[in-house]
Amino acid sequence: MQVRRLTLGPLETNCWLLDDGLGGPVVVVDPAAEAEVIFGALGGVRVACVVLTHGHFDHLGAVAAIMEGTGAPLAVHAYDAPGITSSEANGGRLFGFTEVAPTADRVLEDGDIIEAGQVRLEVLHTPGHTPGGICLFAEDPEGGAPHLVAGDTLFASSVGRTDFPGGDMTALRRSIARLAGLPAETVVHPGHGPATTIAREIRVNPFFPRA
């Protein structure tokens, strides 16, 4: 699987472009802002779908433009889907932002599969940062390291904050414990900041469970 990062918008949100490296369609995850940058990176390749890891304003600012420009559907977890169309519900109004997204075309649940060419992404429901936060997990069919697009559930050496409406630290710790069970070599692609691995986070992240 080919994974490309675009860091976009005033909060430096990571937008991830995922494809099979064989010319297959792209999954666009968290198109935060700067639609023209995303279109430039896509280079005209078909977009299979747009996925939001959660419903916060800083992850969805370019959703409408990408959907309009590509015809791709939007997928988001059921618990966060109602809030993405409102700047009050998605947290933007609190910080002076007006970004909203269209109504989701596909409502995701834990265990759902998103496919694009030979890319197969498993939806892991990881609440805590938001009620409908998800991660996307993909095995490498050629035997390489798996990948985890983690949104704001997990960062390098940290986790997503839980002091916004809908945040729940107890739920987030359960989600992190679930991620700790993934293969140690899994490469983690977070919603902000640098990539990491599950092995590294087990060693250094204070939010990971300790024996």
N, C-alpha and C positions, 0 to 999 in steps of 0.2 A: 504494500500500500504506500502511495506517495502522500506525504503530509507536508503542507506548506502553511506558513504562518504570515499573517498580515497584522501588524499592530496599529490600531486605528482609533481615532477619536480622542477627546480631551482626557479620558481616563485610561488611555493606552490599553485598550481591550484587545485581546488576541482573537482574531477571526481565523478559522482553520479551513483550508480547502483540502478535501480528501478525495483521492481517486485511485484507480488501480494501476496507474502508470502505463497502461496499454491503450490509452485513447478513450477509455470509458468515461461516462459522465461523472461530474463532480458533485460532491455533497458540500454545501457551504454551511459552516457552523458558526453561529454568532456573528452575522454581518453588522458590526457595531456602528459604523459610520463610513464616510468617504466611499460612496458607491463606485465612483469613477476608478478608484484604486483597485477595487475588487474586480470590476469588469476588465481592467487592464491585465490583471493576473489571470483571469479566466481565459482570455485570448479567444473568445468565441466558442469554447467547448461547452457542450450542453450541460446544464445543471439539472441533476436528478431531483434534488429537493434542498430546501433551506431548513436547518434545524436550529432551534434555540435550546441551549443547555438549561436556561431558566429565563424568567420573564422580566428581568430588570432592564431599565431604560438604556444602560450603557452597553448592552449586548444586541440591541435591535434597531438602531437608528437607520440602517440602510436596508432593512428587510423589504419595505414596500418597493423601493427602487429595484432591488434585485429580482423580486417576484415579477414586477412589471416588465423588466427588461429580458427576462429569461422564460417566463411562463411557468416557473417552478412552483410547486406547492410548498406550504409552510407546515412544519411539524413541531409540536411542543407538548410537554407533559400535561395531562388533564388538569392537574391542580394549579398550574400557572397560566393555562390557556385563557381563562376569563379576564385576567388582568393586563394582558399585553396591549389591548386597544385603548387603555386609559393611562394618561401620564400621572394621574394620582395613584392608581393601583400599581403601576410599574416602578414607582419611586422617583420618577423624574421631576415631578412638580416640587418635591421637597428641596431639590437642588437647583431649581430654575430651568430645567430641561423640559421640552415639550414632545420628545420623540415617542411615537406609538407605532405599533405594527398592525397589519390587517388581522382579521380573524383567522385562526389556524385552520388549515385544510385537513390536517391529520392530528388527532389527539393520541399521544403516546402513553403507554403503560410499561411497567417493568417487564422485561423479557421480550419486548417487541424487537423486530429486526428491521433495519433499514438497509436496502441493497442498492448498489449503483455499480454496474459492470460486475467486476469480481470483488468489489468491496462489500463486506458484510459486517454491519455494525450492530452490536447488541445494546439495547437500552437498559442501563442500570439506574433504577430510581434511587437517588441519593439525597433525600431531603435534609434540611438543616439550614442552609443558607437561604433557601426558599422552600416552600412546601413541595413544589414540583421540580426541584433541581434534578438533573440527570447527568450521567456520564455515558460516553459511548465507547464500548470496548470492542476491539478487533484483533482476532488472531491473524498471524501472518501465514498465509497458505503455503509459503515456501520455507517455513520453519524458523524464520527470524523472530525477533522480539515482538510481542504483542504491543498494541497501542491503546492508550486510554485518553480520550478527550474529556477533560475533567471539569470544564466550566469553572465556576467559583466554589466548587466543593473542596478541591485540593489545590494548593499552591506548593511551590518549592519551599519547604521548611515551615509551612503555615497552612491555614484553612480559611475558608470564607467566613466573613463576619456574620454574626447572628443577632445583631442589635437593630436590624431593620424589621418592620412589620412582617410577620410570618416566619421570622428566624427562630430556630430552636436548637440550642447547643446539645441537648440530650440526643435529639434526632441526628444531628451532625456527627456526633461521636459514634453513633451506631453505623452511619454511612461510612465513616473512615475505617471502622473495624471491618466492614465488608470489603473495602478496597484493599486493606492490608492482606487479605486472603488471595489476591490476584498473584500471578507469577511475578517473582521478584524482579525479573528483567523487563517487566512492562514499562514502556516509555510513556511518561505522563505529559500531556499537552494541556496546560492550565489556561484559565480565562484571562489571567494577567501574569506577567513575569515569565521567567525562563522555564524551559522544559526540565524534567527531573525523571527519576525512576522510582518505582515502588521500593526497591531495595534501599535506595538512598533515604527515602522518607521513613522507612522502618527504623533506620539508624538515627536520624537526626530530628525528625519532626515530633515535637512534644505532644501533639494530639493523637499520635498513633498509639495503639494499646501496647502496654508493656507486660511481659510475662510476670 
